[in-house]
Amino acid sequence: MSCQSGPTEFLSVAHSLAPAPELIDGTPTLKINHGSGTLVLQLPGNVNVADRRWHRLDVHSNSKEVRFTLDRCAGATVMEMEGLGSWLTTDDHSSCEVTGVTPNTDRHLNMSQVLQLGGVNEEVPYMYPQLQHKHFSGCIRNLVVDSKLYDLGSPADAQSSSPGCLTTDASCVNMGYPSCGHRGRCHGEWGSVSCQCMAGFTGQQCEEDVPEYSFDGRGHVHYHLVTPMAARRTWIQVLIRTRKHSSTIVSLISKDQSEYLRLEIFQGLLCVVYNLGDGHYNLTLPAHRLDNGEWHEVLLDRYDNEMTLRLDGGGGRREVTGSRGRSREIVVDTTAVTVGNSLPSSGNKSFQGCMRDLRINGRYIPMDGHPRDGVSQVSMQGLSLGCSSDSCKRNQCAPPFTCVDLWRVHECRCPAGHMIRVNGTRKSCVYTLCATHPCHRGTCVAHSPSKYTCHCPDGFRGHRCETTLPVYREDVGLSFSSLFAICVCFMVLLGEFTVA
């Protein structure tokens, strides 16, 4: 078995502790035992994350080999000769990453114990002699185990914790910052606050809808960014709606066009295609299609050569991470950033559908032709405001069928309470008992003209959804000493820490 750690973020206080990994005098330390001896991985003593800031810890384990990384080594020094191959890449991760091999022959984790986050419940009959500290003081968020994001508000057991993070959340209150509304949340840091809007919304209080733009399948938008993009980090977020099976969403390229990074739809799936200087690679998110005519939130998060794709918030099968090759940098030509196609333009790769709220490295990319935040349009074609569909105007249904617009495709349906009867190639509508609305608050599904079933909504039951059920609510607390009934082969992303 292999388990790969994901991003757990934590905000730590001086002398705060966390179990395997834990903090010893503010220095992250990982202890792991496959049953034949304990491997201890500790970052250098001058690393102290008890600094009132959020930090991330990643644990990657593949059988006996273990890698323990702080903040994705974003501050590591990398020397890379652009376009000359990965053999000229040098880096120093000694200050942010430590690796090791578990001792002796055992290769897998003991799956009989529970995973505990933020502390150890000492009443549970397990021994933790390897842990120097057994309780954590601070904040934890974004626990990811094998790409599954866990809900910290619903643990199997919890104590001495509360939702939110008092250290940062208090900033939103103490500084008198206005509410971010229902479509955003106040993000507090040490001494500063900001509104983080949901995808599709903007404004000081996230009260404004970001406009939608339609691509006709023969165009693109070509941008010029005034300021350089980070060579080791790329973050792209956009809302898209399409029925085209393959197309380019965003394309970035180096000046000599030898290196590139493209976010694409490939055979209906989300894909990133890239060359950072040592070969062509790609990563695809399987299982969930984008070409179904629905709005989807798409996100690409790149650190060095590690690519993460997230669809509709990510987590579970809606997220995938991979890292191939050794090169880690791409110096993007900021005069050749392209949306809806790539440069040089390729007709069969043109995006067809709608986009809204495109952000690259946190910067909003306007599609209205007006320069904004150091972003200007060089050229634009095949783009129009709005995301309408006129499928029923272009397609007629013979009575008694009525046309239903499913966004750029249509369907001929029978009137309410009727069902389709097929006789050879001929279709007709037949009256059913669903036309009498027998299901009260439920949905009637006809199986024949005289037979039907009622699908009841939550809170109702019965043949006709006529019985109201009592509603119970139970508030569940969030605990940083939470007890999770999952495998201890876990991926933790320890977010930002705060020191008291």
Secondary structure by P-SEA (a helix, b strand, c coil): cbbbbcbbbbbbccccccccccccccbbbbbbbcccbbbbbbccccccccccbbbbbbbbbcccbbbbbccccccbbbbbccccccccbbbbccccbbbbbbccccccccccbbbbcccccccccccccccccccccccccccccccccccccccccccccccccccccccccccccccccccbbbbbcccbbbbbbcccccccccccccbbbbbccccbbbbbbcccccccbbbbbbcccccccbbbcbbbbccccccccccccccccccccccccccccccccccccccccbbbbbbbbbcccbbbbbccccccccccccccccccccccccccccccccccccccccccccccccccccbbbbccccccccccccccccccccccccccccccccccbbbbbcccbbbbbccccbbbbbcccbbbbbbccccccccccbbbbbccccccccccccccccccccbbbbbbbbbbbbbccbbbcccccbbbbccbbbcc
